[in-house]
Amino acid sequence: MKIIISLLLLLIVIFLDSCSDPSTSRRILEENGYTDIQITGYKWVGCSNDDDYTTGFQAISPAGALISGTVCSSMFWKNATIRFN
């Protein structure tokens, strides 16, 4: 029983990790002037149902403030959107 639960938890972690897109998120944030970007991984909330990827981040804004948020993006139909906490 413990093996089955462990395997299920592993599959959930792998699935959730595949629902974030760190490279696109970093590129979008850099293009918009953010620095010291730290990708925090998959975020449960913050994006719409139309988004395939939800990637959390912390960064320094162009104005110099420490901010956190989510980059929402799609595989095919939509560009990325930066949303703030």
Beta strands, then each sheet from edge to edge (+ up, - down):
strand 1: 35-42
strand 2: 53-60
strand 3: 66-73
strand 4: 81-84
sheet 1: 1+ 2- 3+ 4-
end
